[in-house]
Amino acid sequence: MNTLEQMIERGHERVCFHQDPDTGLRAIVAIHSTALGNALGGTRRWHYATEADALYDVLRLSEGMTYKAAAAGLAMGGAKSVILLPKPGHKGTESEGRAMGRFVDNFHGEYIAAEDVGVNTQFVDWMAMETKHVMGGETVSHGGDPSPYTAQGTVNAMKACLAHLGKPVSFSGVKVAIQGVGSVGYNVARILKQDGAELIVADINDANLERVVEDFGATVVKPNEIIAAECDILAPCALGGVINGNMASKLNAPIVCGAANNILDDPDEDSAMLKSAGVLYAPDFVANAGGLIRLAGLYLGMTEPQLNQKIEDIETTMLQILKDADKAGSTHASAIAFANTRIAAGAKHKTRAGQEVGAN
């Protein structure tokens, strides 16, 4: 399937490829929808085996951002970008960041860049030297590291899962297995430990593991053991596609709720299979919306109390989605329906407002 066919199938508006001969930058920006407003989405720096893999990733991620913003009640669209690295772990430079900033600036605010895997606040500030359409920096841009807010939203979603299953909304004595304890996973561990949870962790980065063991006394298992770890909540907080329907019978957790994007390999099929197996799956684009809420909310001019309330609202939204899952067929289908209702209402309002302005 060629690029245009994939765009049509997923409903994308624009996909743009870019290369900068001076820095060697190769990047893709995918804008899925601007029905609710301009689209904010992170920039991921990753070494992909093929260009097709990079395209697949950016298309999936940008589509998820549309639903994430809508479910969170933000007047924002959905987009994402990826930088194709020449080799794993390729170090970012100011020249690369500024080249990416110039690429982002071509969209005149229709796409607003932010952090994702492989991008930190410094890289965001480098991009911000060339464009004002970026969030998440500390010196040139603003917003800072969104990972603590992503983590808090994920923990709020876990509370909804416990409540939905009729369990106490408390993490005291609750065993949580966290796959990936980088920026977001570490903060998930921090919040849960403060609330009395028992932590099982896995990561391919030894430094990440050492930090979370030293700070929170977490139990370490091998990366290939974490998905099947016996626990109360399984929290994938690294890359996506880590669970498929065939794994349903192998899971030893009644709840899957993590901060990773695209946790399920095929969300339509896999979420239904998890439901059949008695595993409660918290749709990731609802659970991990805290970071987007933080940066998009600042971009939209929200106050600190408004931002905090929106992140708290993730619990209420998740509860509603889980409740509606019985008639929707799966929690993923319920979340998509919830987001699409908001997109349709927002798009209708936007069209109406445009007509009124035009009439004047």
C-alpha positions, 0 to 999 in steps of 0.5 A, a space after each residue: 500500500 503506497 503512502 497516499 492509500 495509507 493516508 486515505 485509509 487512516 483519514 490523514 490530511 497531510 503527510 510531508 517528507 523532508 531532508 536537509 542536505 547540510 545536516 543529514 536530517 530526514 524527517 516526516 510530519 503527519 497531520 491526521 486531523 485539524 477538525 478541532 484546531 491546530 495539531 500538537 504532537 511530539 517529535 520522535 527521534 528513532 532508528 527505523 529499519 526501513 522508511 516504511 516502518 517510519 511511515 507506519 509509526 508516524 501515521 499510527 501515532 498521529 492518528 492516536 493524537 487526534 483521539 487523545 486530544 478529542 477525548 481530553 476535551 482539547 480544542 486541538 487536532 492530531 499530528 506527529 513527526 519522526 526523525 529517521 536516525 542513521 543509527 541507534 542512539 545517534 546523538 542529537 545536535 543543535 544543527 539537527 534540532 534547528 533544521 527540524 525547527 525550520 521544517 516545522 515552521 513551514 506549517 505556520 502553526 498547523 502543526 506544533 511540535 513537542 517532545 517524544 522518544 529521543 527528544 528532550 527539552 534541550 532539543 525542543 529549545 534548539 527547534 524553537 530557535 527556528 520556529 515559535 510553533 513548538 512546546 516543551 522547552 525550558 529556555 527558548 520555548 516553554 512548557 518543560 518536560 511533560 512526563 510527570 503530567 503524563 505519568 499522573 494522568 496514567 495513574 488517574 486512569 489506573 484509579 478508574 480501572 480499580 473503581 470499575 472492577 469494584 476494588 478500593 481506589 487505593 494503591 496500598 499493597 497493589 502490585 504494578 509491573 512497569 515496562 520501561 522506566 525512562 522519563 514517564 515510567 520513572 514518574 509513574 513509579 514515583 507516584 505509585 510508590 508514594 501511594 504504597 504500591 509494590 513495583 516490578 520493573 523492566 527496562 533495556 537501559 541499566 541506568 534506568 533500572 538502577 535509578 528506580 531500584 535505588 529510589 523506590 526499591 523496585 523488583 527487577 525482572 528481565 525485559 522478556 518477563 515483564 509482560 507475563 509478570 504476576 501483578 494487579 496492573 500491567 503498565 507498558 510505559 515504553 514503545 508500542 505494539 507490545 501486546 497482541 490478542 494472542 498474549 491474552 491468555 499469558 497475561 497474569 494481570 487483570 488490568 492493562 493500563 500504561 503510558 505507552 502509545 499504541 500498546 496494542 498491536 492491533 487495537 480493534 482485534 486485540 482489545 476485543 480478545 483481551 475483553 474475552 479473556 477477562 483483562 481490562 484494557 485502559 485505552 492508552 490514548 486516554 490514559 496517557 493524555 496528561 502530557 498533551 493536556 499540559 503542553 496543549 493547555 499552555 499553548 491554548 492559554 489555560 491556567 494552572 487550576 484548569 490544567 490540573 483539573 483536566 488531568 484529574 478528569 482523565 479518571 472520570 473520562 476513563 470510567 465513562 469509557 469503561 462503563 460504555 465498553 459493554 455495548 461498544 464491544 471493547 474498551 478501545 471501541 468505546 474510547 474511539 466512539 467517545 472521541 469521535 462524538 467530541 470531534 463531530 461536535 467540535 467540527 460542527 461548532 467550528 463550521 458554524 462559527 466560520 459561517 457566522 464570521 463569513 456572514 459578517 
